[in-house]
């Protein structure tokens, strides 16, 4: 693709990403991102961005030290921890009114929490976590799958776990289903302190450097007078898992200058943390601006 065409595409992508779509309700939307993170879609890899609409079949990946919050159209929130791989599959034409589908946690930690203040939506949903499948009954669940096995914690509500042809009903809050590789499964009590450590694996807190769709601070990853140089900066940031976009600005000499900007952050402090992450992952020297 010619530099000018790529530049226009990069600019248009940023406009569409942050303006949203009025044509249909997406099954899920990215709420908050602590980069680096990506989405694999139709053979392409894109950096995950706050405000991005997700489609059925998308594979969301988070990098080291990363987190992401996804909001499902029916009102539930999915939190992903670092080094996670997650996909969503649904055929619901109006997912905000009736949701049928499956959430696949292929690797890493997650937390699924149904909306409590929103009117209940008809839901036929299963969450696959490694070798286990969870039947959801309106609840709050934390889980993780890795080389050591699968762990599913029930924080509130009721779930049914199916694994290796065996079903386990869980209705007692603060218990967890432990399924280590090659060993017997067991349901155990979950200590509050142990849960606090688990929750931190998926929670984003102040000072983590997460981006959202409404923050007033951004990073300028770089600025260039030429299209080619701007695109090089753009590619560096996006390959590193940061959702960059190109912002043209009229120059005093009558030409153009192209700023490559990243994210929207709630404060300068959050942007500073994100800038340090971007600098460590690339050769760029991002500046924080409002």
C-alpha positions, 0 to 999 in steps of 0.5 A: 500500500502506498504511504499516502493511502496507508496514512489515510487508512491510519487516520480513518481507523482512529476516527472510526475507533473513537466515534463508534458504530451506529449500524449495529450493536457489537457483542462486546466493546473494549472498556479499558486497556493496560497495554500491550494487548492485541486482537487477531481478526480475519488474519490481521493483528491489531492493537487492542484499544479502549472503545474498540468493538469486538466481533464474534470470533475475535481473539484477544491477547494481552502481553506481559504486565497487561490487563483489559476490561471487556464489556459484553452487550448484555451488560456483563464485564470480562476482566483479563489478566496478563498473558491471556488469550480469550475469544468470544463466539455468538450468533445473537443478532441483538446481543444486548437483548438476548445473548447466546454464545461461548467465551473461551479462556484459552490461557491466563486469568479472567473474571466474569461479572454479570450486571447487577443494576441492569434488567436481566437479559435472557442469556445462554452462555458457557465459559470454557476455561482450559479443560473445563466448561462453566454453565453461567447462572448470573454470577461472579466468577474468577478463573485461570488456566495455565500449564499447571491446570485449571482453577475456577473460583465462585465469588457469588451466584451458582455455576455448573462445571463440566470436565472430563465428562463429570459435572460439579455444581457450585453454589457456595460463595468463596469456594473454588474448583481446583483441577491440577494437571494429572490429579484429582479435582476438588472443591475447596474454601477460598481464603479472602487473602488468597482471593485478593491476590487472585483478583489483583491478577485481573484488576486494573487500579490507579497507577497501572497506566491504563487507557480508556475511551474518555481520558483527557491525556494522550501520548505523542509517540513521535512527530514527522514531516514525511508520511513515511517517517510517520508510518514508521513510528505508527507501526512501531507503536502498534506492533508493540501493542499500543493503539496508535493513530495519526493526527495531521496538523498544518505546519507554518510553512504551508505543509503538513506535520503528522503526530502519532498519538496513543491512547486516552488516559485519565491523568498525566500520571497514568499517561506517564506510566504508559509512556514508560511502557511504550519507551521500554518496548520500542525505540520511541520517546513518547511525550505526555500531552493534554 
